[in-house]
Amino acid sequence: MTRLVARALALLVAGWTTAAASADLSYGSPYTVTQPLNAYSWAGPYLGGNIGYNWGSVANNPTKPAGFAGGVQAGYNFQNGTPFVFGLEADIQGSSADDRFAPWKFSNPWFGTVRGRAGYAINNVLFYATGGLAFGELRGETFGLSETHTNVGWTVGAGAEMGFAPNWSAKIEYLYVDLANSRFAITGTSNGYSFGLVRAGINYHF
């Protein structure tokens, strides 16, 4: 009887050991050799805000609007176990940029961009170039008359972003924005607004 009990216990222990080993193998299966467990991942959607300063000039007019700008951005990054990161980002900004020269005043109340991003990540630091579509409002005023056009143009720039917490990152970015010319009746010529923008932002990664 004692020998039968001993054999039964041995078989039971062996079964537990096999089951535990199988469970360990199953638990480890989602990890792949292309994504180190301790690597910072930039992949996925994000949402954030920014603030900055823009300065530029109006085509065919002596005004040089400048002022603070701030807004929100949203995007999505793609990364597949390599340092290379690709993504799409869109933003919308309110702007205080304006300038007056003699009877003319031009301002840029708002603008936005839709851009591609391509970068290289060194763990939690990402360096990137960006470019794409820009759009925004250019408002002209003179002698009590005002005229507003929504112009579409292009933008290009570069930036750096650093992840400082599991779901948070901070960035600094420079963009050159060209809102293409459109004809203004109050000036009798084509006017557009091109400007540089430096801004800092923060993103939450989902």
C-alpha positions in Angstrom: 0.0 0.0 0.0 2.8 2.4 0.9 4.5 1.8 -2.4 1.2 2.5 -4.3 0.7 5.8 -2.4 4.3 6.8 -3.2 3.9 6.0 -6.9 0.6 8.0 -7.0 2.3 11.0 -5.4 5.2 10.8 -7.8 2.8 10.8 -10.8 0.9 13.8 -9.4 4.0 15.8 -8.9 5.2 15.0 -12.4 1.8 16.2 -13.8 2.0 19.5 -11.9 5.6 20.1 -13.2 4.5 19.4 -16.8 1.5 21.7 -16.5 3.6 24.5 -15.0 6.1 24.3 -17.7 3.4 24.4 -20.4 1.9 27.5 -18.7 5.2 29.3 -18.7 5.7 28.6 -22.4 2.2 29.9 -23.2 2.7 33.1 -21.2 5.9 33.9 -22.9 4.6 33.4 -26.5 3.4 37.1 -27.2 7.0 38.4 -27.0 9.1 38.4 -30.2 12.8 38.7 -30.8 12.3 41.9 -32.8 11.0 43.9 -29.8 13.2 43.8 -26.7 11.2 43.8 -23.5 13.0 46.9 -22.1 12.8 49.0 -25.3 10.7 52.2 -25.3 7.9 51.9 -27.9 6.7 54.9 -30.0 4.0 52.9 -31.7 0.3 53.9 -31.4 -2.0 56.9 -31.2 -1.4 60.0 -29.2 -3.1 63.3 -28.3 -1.6 66.5 -26.9 -1.2 70.3 -26.8 1.4 72.9 -27.7 2.3 76.5 -27.4 4.8 78.6 -29.5 5.6 81.8 -31.4 5.4 82.5 -35.1 6.8 85.3 -37.2 6.7 86.0 -40.9 5.7 88.3 -43.8 2.8 89.0 -46.1 3.4 88.7 -49.8 3.2 92.0 -51.8 2.6 93.9 -48.5 5.0 95.5 -46.0 3.4 94.0 -42.9 5.2 91.3 -40.9 2.7 89.6 -38.6 4.1 87.9 -35.5 2.6 86.6 -32.3 2.0 83.6 -30.0 0.2 80.5 -31.1 -1.2 77.5 -29.3 -3.4 74.5 -30.0 -3.8 70.8 -30.0 -2.4 67.9 -32.1 -3.2 64.2 -32.6 -1.3 61.5 -34.5 -0.4 57.9 -34.9 3.1 56.4 -35.0 4.2 53.2 -36.7 7.3 51.3 -35.3 8.1 47.6 -35.9 10.9 46.6 -33.6 13.5 49.0 -35.3 14.7 52.5 -34.5 12.8 53.9 -37.4 9.5 55.6 -36.7 6.9 56.8 -39.2 3.7 58.6 -38.5 0.9 61.0 -39.4 0.0 64.1 -37.3 -2.6 66.8 -37.6 -2.9 70.0 -35.5 -5.1 73.1 -35.3 -3.8 76.4 -33.8 -5.1 79.7 -32.7 -2.7 82.6 -33.4 -2.3 86.2 -32.2 0.0 87.1 -35.1 -0.7 90.5 -36.7 1.0 93.7 -37.9 0.1 97.1 -39.1 1.9 99.3 -41.6 0.4 102.6 -42.6 -3.3 101.9 -43.5 -2.8 98.2 -43.8 -3.3 95.5 -41.1 -2.9 91.8 -41.7 -3.5 89.1 -39.1 -3.5 85.3 -39.0 -6.2 84.2 -36.5 -5.8 80.5 -37.0 -4.0 77.8 -39.0 -3.5 74.1 -39.1 -1.4 71.3 -40.7 -1.7 67.7 -41.7 1.8 66.2 -41.9 3.8 63.0 -42.3 6.6 62.3 -39.9 9.7 60.2 -40.3 12.2 59.8 -37.5 14.9 57.8 -35.8 14.5 56.7 -32.1 17.3 56.3 -29.6 15.2 54.4 -27.0 13.0 57.2 -25.5 14.3 60.1 -27.7 13.0 60.6 -31.2 14.5 62.9 -33.8 12.2 63.5 -36.8 11.5 65.4 -40.0 8.0 66.4 -41.0 6.1 67.9 -43.9 2.8 68.2 -45.6 -0.3 70.3 -46.0 -1.0 73.7 -44.3 -4.1 75.8 -44.2 -5.1 78.9 -42.4 -6.9 82.3 -42.4 -5.4 85.5 -43.6 -7.3 88.7 -42.7 -6.6 92.1 -44.2 -8.0 95.4 -43.0 -7.8 99.0 -44.2 -9.8 102.2 -43.8 -12.6 100.3 -41.9 -12.8 97.6 -44.5 -11.8 94.0 -43.9 -11.4 90.9 -46.0 -10.7 87.3 -45.0 -9.3 84.4 -47.1 -8.7 80.8 -46.1 -5.5 79.8 -47.9 -4.0 76.4 -48.5 -0.3 75.8 -48.7 2.5 73.6 -47.4 4.8 73.1 -44.4 8.1 71.5 -43.6 10.1 71.2 -40.4 11.9 69.1 -37.9 11.8 68.3 -34.2 12.8 66.2 -31.2 10.6 64.3 -28.8 11.4 62.6 -25.5 9.4 60.1 -23.5 9.6 61.0 -19.9 7.0 58.6 -18.5 5.3 55.4 -19.7 2.5 57.3 -21.5 3.9 60.8 -21.7 6.3 62.6 -24.0 7.5 66.2 -24.5 8.6 67.8 -27.8 10.2 70.9 -29.4 9.5 71.6 -33.0 10.3 74.1 -35.8 8.0 74.5 -38.8 8.1 76.7 -41.9 4.6 77.4 -43.1 3.6 78.9 -46.5 0.0 79.8 -46.9 -0.3 80.4 -50.6 -1.4 83.7 -52.1 -5.0 84.7 -52.9 -6.2 87.9 -54.5 -7.5 90.5 -52.0 -9.9 93.2 -53.3 -8.8 95.7 -50.6 -5.2 95.6 -51.8 -5.8 94.9 -55.5 -3.1 92.2 -55.5 -2.4 88.7 -54.3 -1.4 88.3 -50.6 -0.3 85.2 -48.7 1.4 84.6 -45.4 4.6 82.7 -44.9 6.1 82.3 -41.4 8.4 80.3 -39.1 7.0 78.6 -36.0 8.8 77.4 -32.9 6.7 75.5 -30.4 6.9 73.1 -27.5 4.3 70.5 -26.8 3.3 67.5 -24.7 1.6 64.2 -25.8 -0.3 61.4 -24.1 0.3 58.1 -25.8 -2.6 55.6 -25.6 
